[in-house]
Amino acid sequence: MKNYSEESLIKVIIPAYNEADSIGLVIRDIPQFVDEVIVVSNNSTDATEGNAAKAGATVLRETRKGYGYACLRGMDYIANLPEKPEIIVFLDGDYSDFPQELEKVVAPILQRDVDMVIGARVKRWREKGAMTFPQIFGNWLATSLMKLFFNARFTDLGPFRAIKYGKLLALEMEDKTYGWTVEMQLKALKKNYSYEEVPVHYRNRIGVSKVSGTVKGAFMAGVKILTWIFKYSFK
């Protein structure tokens, strides 16, 4: 595997809401070739911000609640830096992903010039109970509809993903809450970006999920996902 630190500039954006118990573990396991880890505290009320700073991350605050709001805040920060990255990686702060697998998530971009890579949470590498039934069903439904309408090859809406920075900007991302991941994949399809999925491990998160762990969260996420799919299917 090539030495990425000499090849490209990679920044990681981690949206985090009350992830004090897990955020330090996530940052610790991110490979050293990453240029900067940016934790966006989405109105956290616990020690998330302090623990992230102690672990060496750049810490930003976004008081408007919503996964998309946090991601957009991280992008705004990067837009004002003098040197722009080649690749942006998105990663959750609950330690359900395996940050050390970042190397293989970015590999298709660096080795084959792919535009976007999704870390697919394959069943054989998924810890029992790590994904709830609403998550599994929602992923199946969303990816099935994308296959039907766009002939897409996606099997997951996994949050662990990498994308070329310039390509990300061209998507003009706008979703503020639950629809961020599916919006990115749909817009990438519409723009004919090259993409790949790589299988990644997935484990039970630390703490309670703010989306799949509640009936309201699961319902709202489902509504947002379907809204984006049908919006782009008939556009």
N, C-alpha and C positions, 0 to 999 in steps of 0.2 A: 504494500500500500504506500502510495506516495506521501511525502511530507507536506501536508496541507498548509502548514503555517507559512511555507515558502511559495505556495501556489495561489492563494486567494485570501480574501478578507471575509470572515464568516462571523455574523452576529446572531445571537439567540435572543428571542423575545419570549418571556414567560409571564403570561397573565396570572395573577395570584390574588385570591380573596381568602383571607384567614387560613393560610397554609404555613403557620409558624412551625409546626412539627415536621414538615416535610421539605420545605424550601431549601434548607441547608444541604440535605441529602441530594436533592436534584442538582444543585450547583456543584457540589463536590464531584459528582459522577460525570459531568460534562468534560469531554476531552480537552486537553491543554491547548490544542491548536486553534480553538475558538478565540477570536479576537476580543469579544466582549459579551458578557451575559447581562441582559437588561430585564430586570424584574419590574413589572408594572403592578403595583399594589392597587387593586380595584376597590378602594375604600375599606381596606382591612382594618379591623379593630383589635387585632391581637399583635403578636410580636413578629409578624411576617416581614415587615420592612427592616427592623433591626437585625433579624437573623439573616436576611438576604445580604445586607451590607457587610455583616461580619464574615460571610462566606465569600466575599469579593465581588459581588454583583453591583452594577449600577442600578440604583433604585429610583423609580419614578412613581408618582401618585396620579391616579385617575379617580376622581370622586364620583363620577357617573357610573353606576353599576351596569355591567354588561361585558361579556367576553370581547365583543367587537370593539367597544370603547377602549378597552385596555390595549388591544392589539394596535389600534389606530394611534393611541398615545405613544406607544413604542416606535411606530413608524414616523411620527412627527419628530420625535427626538433624533432619530437617525437622519432625517431630512436636513437637519440643521448642523450636522457634523461636517467638518471640512473634508474628510475622506470617507467616501461611500463604500459600503461593502459590496462584494460580488454576490453573496448568498445570505438570505435570511432564513433562519430556522425557527419554527414555532414549536413550543414544548409546554406541556402542562406542569403546574407546580405541585401536584399532589403525589408525585413519585409513583404513579401508575405506569408511566413509560420508563424505559431503561435508557437514561441519557447517554450511557457509554455506546449505544448503538447509533449515535449521531454520525459516526464515521461512515457507516454503510448507507445511511439515509442521504448524505450529500455526495456519495461516490458517483451515482449516475450523472450528476450535473458536472462534476469535475472530470470524469473519465470519458463521458459520451456526449457532453454538451446538452443534456436533457434540461428542459426548462423548469419542471416541477416534479417533486417526488413526494409521494404519500407513504407514510409508514402504516402498513396494513396490519391490523391486530388479528392475525390468523388464529383460528381456533386451536391448532395444535400447540401454539406457544402462548396461549392465554390461560392465566390462572383461573381456576374454578371460581365463579362468582364475580370476576373482575368487571364483566359487562352485564348489565341488567337486561331483562327481557325487552323493555322498551328500546334500549340502545341497539340490541341485536336486530330487532324487528325494524327499527327506524333506518338502520344502515342498509338492511336488505331492501327495504322499500325504496329508499332514495337512490341506491345504486342500480336497482332494477329499472327505475324510471329513467335514469340517465342513460342506461343501455338502450332502452326502448326508444327514447326521443333523440339521442345523440350518438348511438352506437358506441358508448363509452365502455372502457374496460375497468372502471373502478369497482372495487369490492368493499371499500370502507371510506368513512368520512373521518378517519383518524386525525387527531389534533397534532400529532408528531409529524411534521412535514418541512420540506425545504423548497425554496423557490429562488430563482435568480432575482436580485433586487430590482433590476430594470423592468423585468416582466411583472413583478408584483406591483410596481408603481403604475404600469400600464393598465392593470385591472381596475384601477380606481375603486378600490374597496369601499363599501359604504355601510354594510350591516353593523349594527351597534350591539347586538345581543347574541342570540343562539344560532343565527344563520351564517356566521362568518365562514365556517369550513366549507359548507356546500356552495356558498356564493363564490368562493375562490375556485372551486373545481368547475362549476358551471361556466364562469367567465373564461377560465382557461380553455375549456372545450370550445366556446364560441370564438375564441381567438386562435384556435388551432395550435395551441401550445403543445410541444412534445411533453409527455409525462410517463412516469413509471410508478409502480408500487413496489415497495420492498417489504418483505415480512418482518415484523418486529414483535418482540415479547411484550406482554401486557400483564400487570398484576393488580391485585386489589389495592385501591388507593388508600392513603393515610387520611383518616377523617371521613366526613360525609359529603357526598357529591352535592353540589348546589343545583345541578340540573337533573341528572338521572335519579338522584336520591330522593326527589320529591315528585309527587303527582303533578303539581303545577309546573315544575321545571320540565318534566318529561313531555307534558302536553304542549307547552309553549315552544319547546325545541322542535317538536314534530310539526306544529303549525308553521313555524318559520321555514323549516326545510322544504315542506311541500309548497309553500308560497313561492320560494325562490325557483324551485323546479318548474312549476307551471308558468311562472312569469317568463322564464327564458325559453320554455318549450314553444310558446306561442308568440314570441317576439319576432 
